[in-house]
Amino acid sequence: MLSKLTVLYDRETGRSRGFAFVTMSTVEDCNAVIENLDGREYLGRILRVNFSDKPKPKLPLYAETDFKLFVGNLSWSVTTESLTQAFQEYGNVVGARVLYDGESGRSRGYGFVCYSTKAEMETALESLNGVELEGRAMRVSLAQGRRS
């Protein structure tokens, strides 16, 4: 019996990477699925079904520090690179990331920027909140919640 299905998507484009992980209730169920589906054609592609290797530790999307800002109301055209450029004037940007929708690949209109020091983060917060970037006034605030 199927208990979990995870399709993997490209972080940059949001498109499927062409594979998925399926978790079954029992080893017997896994063996039955492998026996019945491995090598079969589906939607014009040959399926390769097997046991996965041990999962690798999940890498963060970008380098993070405790000095993290949330940046909202971003123009759809803002990229991670242009976000980094706008914020690096105010200190050492350790990591930055615009987030994208996994299915459409379109910007979600927000991102995060991390600095190496609290002073740099505070300077950027005071200097850039409400400043226009690529046609929209950014909303900059301290990032809330857990680090991913």
C-alpha positions in Angstrom: 0.0 0.0 0.0 1.3 3.5 -1.0 2.0 5.7 2.0 3.9 8.7 0.5 4.8 10.0 -2.9 7.3 12.9 -3.5 8.0 14.3 -6.9 11.3 16.2 -7.1 11.4 19.6 -8.9 14.2 21.7 -10.2 14.8 24.6 -7.8 15.5 27.1 -10.5 12.8 26.3 -13.1 10.2 24.6 -10.9 9.8 21.8 -13.4 9.8 18.1 -12.6 13.2 16.5 -12.6 11.7 13.3 -14.0 11.8 11.2 -10.9 10.0 10.6 -7.6 10.3 8.7 -4.3 7.5 6.4 -3.3 7.2 5.1 0.3 5.3 1.8 0.6 3.8 0.2 3.8 5.9 -3.0 3.5 9.0 -4.4 1.8 6.7 -6.9 0.1 4.6 -4.1 -1.4 7.9 -2.5 -2.6 9.0 -5.7 -4.3 5.6 -6.2 -5.9 5.7 -2.6 -7.4 9.3 -3.1 -8.6 8.3 -6.4 -10.2 5.2 -5.0 -11.9 6.5 -1.6 -13.1 10.3 -1.7 -13.6 11.0 -1.6 -17.3 7.4 -0.8 -18.3 6.5 2.1 -20.6 4.3 4.9 -19.2 3.4 8.0 -21.2 6.1 7.3 -23.7 8.9 6.8 -21.1 10.4 3.6 -19.7 10.0 3.4 -15.9 12.9 2.6 -13.8 11.7 1.4 -10.4 14.1 0.3 -7.6 15.0 0.7 -4.0 16.6 4.1 -3.4 19.9 4.7 -1.8 20.0 6.2 1.7 18.8 9.8 1.4 21.5 12.5 1.4 21.3 15.3 4.0 19.2 18.1 2.6 21.3 21.1 1.6 20.0 24.5 2.4 18.7 26.6 -0.6 21.3 29.3 0.3 23.8 30.1 3.0 22.0 31.2 6.2 23.0 33.1 9.4 21.1 34.3 12.4 21.1 37.8 10.8 18.3 37.1 8.3 15.8 39.5 6.7 12.5 38.8 5.0 12.0 40.8 1.8 8.4 40.9 0.5 6.5 42.7 -2.3 9.2 41.8 -4.8 8.6 42.5 -8.5 8.2 39.2 -10.5 11.4 40.1 -12.4 13.7 40.2 -9.3 16.1 37.3 -9.2 18.4 36.0 -6.5 21.3 37.8 -8.2 19.5 41.2 -8.4 18.3 40.8 -4.8 21.9 40.1 -3.7 23.2 43.2 -5.6 20.6 45.5 -4.0 21.5 44.3 -0.5 25.2 44.0 -0.7 25.6 47.8 -0.6 24.8 47.5 3.1 27.2 44.8 4.1 28.5 41.3 3.5 25.6 39.2 2.1 26.3 35.7 3.1 23.3 34.3 1.3 20.1 35.4 -0.5 17.3 33.7 -2.2 14.1 34.6 -4.1 11.6 31.8 -3.7 9.8 30.3 -6.6 6.6 28.2 -6.9 7.5 24.6 -7.5 4.8 23.9 -10.1 4.7 27.1 -12.2 8.4 28.2 -11.7 7.1 31.8 -11.1 8.5 34.0 -8.3 6.5 33.9 -5.1 7.2 37.6 -4.7 9.4 37.3 -1.6 12.8 36.2 -0.5 15.4 36.2 2.2 18.8 37.9 2.7 21.4 36.9 5.4 24.2 39.1 6.6 27.4 38.2 8.5 26.7 40.7 11.3 23.7 42.1 13.1 24.9 45.7 12.4 24.9 45.0 8.6 21.4 43.5 8.8 20.0 46.4 10.8 21.6 49.0 8.4 20.0 47.2 5.4 16.6 47.0 7.2 16.6 50.7 8.0 17.9 51.7 4.5 15.9 49.4 2.2 12.4 49.0 3.7 10.1 50.8 1.3 12.8 51.3 -1.3 11.8 50.5 -4.9 13.5 47.6 -6.6 12.6 46.9 -10.2 9.4 48.9 -10.0 8.0 47.8 -6.6 8.6 49.1 -3.0 10.1 46.3 -1.0 8.9 45.4 2.5 11.9 44.4 4.5 11.6 43.0 8.0 13.3 40.6 10.4 12.8 37.0 9.3 10.5 35.2 11.7 10.3 31.5 12.4 12.7 28.6 12.2 15.7 28.4 10.0 15.4 25.9 7.2 
